[in-house]
Amino acid sequence: MQSFSTPVAIIGAGPAGLMAAEILSGAGVQVDVFDAMPSVGRKFLLAGRGGLNLTHSEPHDAFASRYGARQALIEPMLRDFGADTVRSWASDLGIETFVGTSGRVFPKEMKAAPLLRAWLQRLRHPGEGSVPVRFHMRHRWVGWAQPEGDGGYSFKFETPSGERAVQASFAVLALGGASWPRLGSDGAWVPWLSTRGVKVAPLVPSNCGFDVPPTPARQLQGGEPTVGEGGWSAYFRDKFAGQPLKSVAITVVDEAGVPVFNKRGEFVVTSTGVEGSLIYATSALLRDAITARGSATFLLDLLPGHTVDQVHKALLAPREGQSLANHLRRRLRLEGIKSALLHELLPRDALREPGLLARYIKALPVPLSAPRPIQEAISSAGGVTFESLDDSLQLKSLPGIFCAGEMLDWEAPTGGYLLTACLASGARAARGVLSRPPWDRRAPARQRRIQPRQTQISPQRTSARSLGPPSSSSAARPPTPRSSKQPQMQTATLRWPLHKG
């Protein structure tokens, strides 16, 4: 088996790993980044294909609330590296941003590739005082190499040229969750950490779609749904799958009937159920309800701009021989997929009684039977628990190894919250590495104030080039000794740029 040594190994070349590499490089630390994919940032590029949502412009407290049960744990990272810092960092790369009508922040070019190219250019060719980051692609981590040296950990990788052992004094693991496994995030790392005493919460889908059980219309059709067919009737599935439900609102209530979620927006009907931004926003609540009770239901308001009384009054108007579909279209402009959904989900008696139908138009129960598989989800929940980590994201059972990004046990809705927290956790982990003396990795973790290097590097837009590794890498540099004195870790927001050039 080939062997290789490095002061710091970063496993995972997504946003969290690259941010950790940037901060360590800027502090003069040699960093080697390993990833199973042929090129860097595969999931980042695909996520930005329809428009890269970098972060969100809403106030800090509202922003932090998007992390739900993990708000208290994520919020300190956002104070250090929040939405404003993300925009400043992007600007320093030469990527200007704008705030969309929804409050989401995008690059002016909308695409992820220009930002990633500029980022890799700076990592590979940093300014004075920084150390170029070395990339090792097609290196899939497959566990621990034996025996491990006294000065660190030994990681075993599968590469096109055979197995390779990498000895590292420190490591940042940024391996992602289990969504989109074809891009490298497959959750294969779970047993390798679990066997070393790290508590890992089960990985489950987040920001995902859901299947519906057989609807009343499907039950009238007769027969049992085949595997993968879903619960819609054949008519509804064939005619409306892929169509959006626009200008609607959904409400989720708890077991006591108290609303715990209400939001306007849109989502899409799929061949087996529902998905889209409005569904993703409440996917954690719906998923957890299914886990606890076997099913979940949300209430769909098809006409959020109308009151129940207004809808009822319109339904009471003389139909003059018209069909119900035409009556709904003429009196309420309720047609197409919205009208069809009423016929799909309601018993026929409910369609005939105006008062009952009005209430259903304002609160149509949509039952859900299961989340879609984690492989289809935008992100995943679960992962390394925060109880297994110290404040710097160092593993308590494996001192010197830090974790960052989606492999941590947190989740957030789409809207820039996922990417921001990945970047923030990568920054936190890197600063944790810098706070540990390289010659005393196994000493009890103490905190150190980190003053980021200041940079004056000209913003640049690189030309189109390969996003894979450079053709050659420089020789490994030994870790630079530091004083063993460790003052308290900085809590102020990181400011950009971070390098001297």
Buried (B, 14 or more C-beta within 10 A) or exposed (E): EEEBBBBBBBBBBBBBBBBBBBBBBBBBBBBBBBBBBEBBBBBBBEBBEEBBBBBBBBEEEEBBEBBBEBBEBBBEBBBBBBBBBBBBBBBBBBBEBEBEEBBBBBBEBBBBBBBBBBBBBBBBBBBEBBBBBBBBBBBBBBBBBEEEBEBBBBBBBBBEEEEBBBBBBBBBBBBBBBBBBEBBBBBBBBEBBEEEEBBBBEBBBBBBBBBBBBBBBBEEBEEEBEEEBBBBBEBBBEBBBEEBBEBBBBBBBEEEEEEEBBBEBBBBBBBBBBBBBBBBBBBBBBBEBBEEEEBBBBBBBBBBEBEBEBBBBBBEEEEEEEEBBBBBBBBBEBEEBBBBBBBBBBEEEBBEEBEBBBBBBBBBEBBBBBBBEBBEBBBBBBBBBBEBBBBBBBBEEBBBBBBBBBBBBBBBBBBBBBBBBBBBBBBBBBBBBBBBBBEEBEEEBBBBEBEBBEBEBEBEEBEEEEBBBBEEBEEEEEBEEBEEEBEEBBEEEBBBBBBBB
